[in-house]
Amino acid sequence: MPKPIHVTVWGQNVHERKNAIVAQIYPDGKHACIAQGLAEDRSLAVRTATLQEPQHGLTKSVLAETDVLIWWGHAAHGKVRDAVVEQMIRRVWDGMGLIALHSAHYSKIFKRLMGTSCSLMWREAGERLWVCNPGHRIARGINRCFEIENTEMYGEPFAIPTPDEIVFLSWGGEVFRSGCTWTRGNGRIFYFRPGHETYPIHFHPVVRQVLRNAVHWAAPNGQPWVDSCPNVPINKAHETLIAKGPRLHKEGEAGLR
């Protein structure tokens, strides 16, 4: 049997506890609903984590065991601790996949990895998503387009770096790059626009299929990249070298950061 892909679904779990509409749609939290949709694929081992847990549920051991991290947040981006964000960034560099959903475009982790503001325009309206890369793993089994009757749609300009790939393009009165991929270090990143909390979007069967596909695409497919900066003494080089000039570092000292 192949090893399962270990997925951690992270949710802020704020609106679900404060807003009656959201609580009625997602009584166990959006993170639990997303995890339920993923668990339909038995090759995925799914766990959840929330903002309110110690270290937001993302301890070093949890992140070390996570192949793909799914991130949903909206009301409390600023409450995510910077130290935890740094740990997540290092794991993405190592090879952990990241799937950012809807308003996670403004999350600390997504903005740090993109290096831009990630701003956009929005309104409450319906939306149609078009598959513009039907051969992509994330679009597998998805028809030419699918509709979300009620949602918070987004529109261009979307202040992101040029995606490696655009899988979905949406129309809700405005065009928007609703499914984009990037690579950072060894880690694959997928941004997927649907997912506003006041609508049952994460029960939508096509949305759930996209997320299952995205997990398989984003999962590590090679050896982790180890981010280090070792000093290799001249006598350990593969060729005979002669030391020249003054030295800043002591023998064996690590590089400065």
Long-range contacts (C-beta under 8 A, 24 or more apart in sequence): 2-43, 4-43, 4-44, 4-45, 5-43, 5-44, 5-45, 5-67, 5-68, 5-215, 5-216, 5-219, 6-45, 6-47, 6-65, 6-66, 6-67, 6-68, 7-35, 7-38, 7-44, 7-45, 7-46, 7-47, 7-66, 7-67, 7-68, 7-69, 7-70, 7-215, 8-46, 8-47, 8-48, 8-49, 8-57, 8-58, 8-62, 8-63, 8-66, 8-68, 8-69, 8-70, 9-34, 9-35, 9-38, 9-46, 9-47, 9-48, 9-49, 9-70, 9-72, 10-48, 10-49, 10-50, 10-56, 10-57, 10-58, 10-69, 10-70, 10-71, 10-72, 10-73, 11-48, 11-49, 11-50, 11-51, 11-72, 11-73, 12-50, 12-51, 12-72, 12-73, 12-74, 12-75, 12-76, 13-50, 13-51, 13-52, 14-51, 14-74, 14-75, 14-76, 15-74, 15-75, 15-197, 16-197, 19-197, 19-198, 21-198, 22-197, 22-198, 25-197, 25-198, 25-199, 25-200, 26-197, 26-202, 30-72, 30-195, 30-197, 30-202, 31-72, 33-202, 33-203, 34-70, 34-72, 34-101, 34-202, 34-211, 37-202, 37-203, 37-207, 37-208, 37-211, 37-212, 38-70, 38-208, 38-211, 38-212, 38-215, 40-208, 40-212, 41-212, 41-215, 43-216, 44-212, 44-215, 51-76, 51-79, 51-80, 55-81, 55-84, 56-80, 56-81, 56-84, 58-84, 58-87, 58-88, 60-87, 63-87, 63-88, 63-91, 63-96, 64-91, 66-91, 66-96, 67-96, 67-97, 67-219, 67-220, 68-96, 68-97, 68-98, 68-99, 68-215, 68-218, 68-219, 69-96, 69-97, 69-98, 69-99, 70-99, 70-101, 70-211, 70-215, 71-98, 71-99, 71-100, 71-101, 71-104, 71-107, 71-109, 71-110, 72-101, 72-102, 72-103, 72-104, 72-195, 73-103, 73-104, 73-107, 74-102, 74-103, 74-197, 77-106, 77-107, 77-108, 78-108, 80-107, 80-108, 80-109, 82-108, 85-109, 85-112, 89-113, 90-227, 91-187, 92-184, 92-185, 92-187, 92-189, 93-184, 93-185, 93-186, 93-187, 93-225, 93-227, 94-185, 94-186, 94-187, 94-224, 94-225, 94-226, 94-227, 95-185, 95-186, 95-187, 95-220, 95-222, 95-223, 95-224, 95-225, 96-187, 96-220, 97-187, 97-188, 97-189, 97-190, 97-215, 97-217, 97-218, 97-219, 97-220, 98-187, 98-188, 98-189, 98-190, 98-218, 99-189, 99-190, 99-191, 99-192, 99-211, 99-214, 99-215, 99-218, 100-189, 100-190, 100-191, 100-192, 101-192, 101-194, 101-195, 102-152, 102-192, 102-193, 102-194, 102-195, 102-196, 103-195, 103-196, 104-191, 105-154, 105-158, 105-160, 105-191, 110-191, 113-182, 113-184, 113-189, 114-160, 114-161, 114-182, 115-161, 116-159, 116-160, 116-161, 117-159, 118-158, 118-159, 118-160, 119-158, 119-159, 120-154, 120-155, 120-156, 120-157, 120-158, 120-159, 120-176, 121-154, 121-155, 121-156, 121-157, 121-174, 122-152, 122-153, 122-154, 122-155, 123-152, 123-153, 123-155, 123-172, 123-173, 124-150, 124-151, 124-152, 124-153, 125-151, 125-153, 125-172, 125-173, 126-150, 126-151, 126-153, 126-172, 127-151, 127-153, 127-170, 127-171, 127-172, 127-194, 128-170, 128-171, 128-172, 129-168, 129-169, 129-170, 129-178, 129-179, 129-193, 129-194, 130-168, 130-169, 130-170, 130-171, 131-167, 131-168, 132-166, 132-167, 132-168, 132-169, 133-165, 133-166, 133-167, 136-165, 136-167, 136-217, 137-213, 137-216, 137-217, 138-167, 138-179, 138-181, 138-190, 138-210, 138-213, 138-214, 138-217, 139-167, 139-168, 139-210, 139-213, 140-213, 141-209, 141-213, 142-206, 142-209, 142-210, 142-213, 143-206, 146-206, 148-194, 148-199, 148-201, 148-204, 148-207, 150-199, 151-194, 151-196, 151-199, 151-201, 152-196, 152-198, 152-199, 154-178, 154-193, 160-191, 168-192, 168-193, 168-210, 179-210, 181-217, 185-225, 185-227, 186-220, 186-222, 186-224, 186-225, 187-218, 187-220, 188-217, 188-218, 189-218, 190-214, 190-217, 190-218, 229-254, 229-255, 229-257, 230-254, 230-255, 231-255
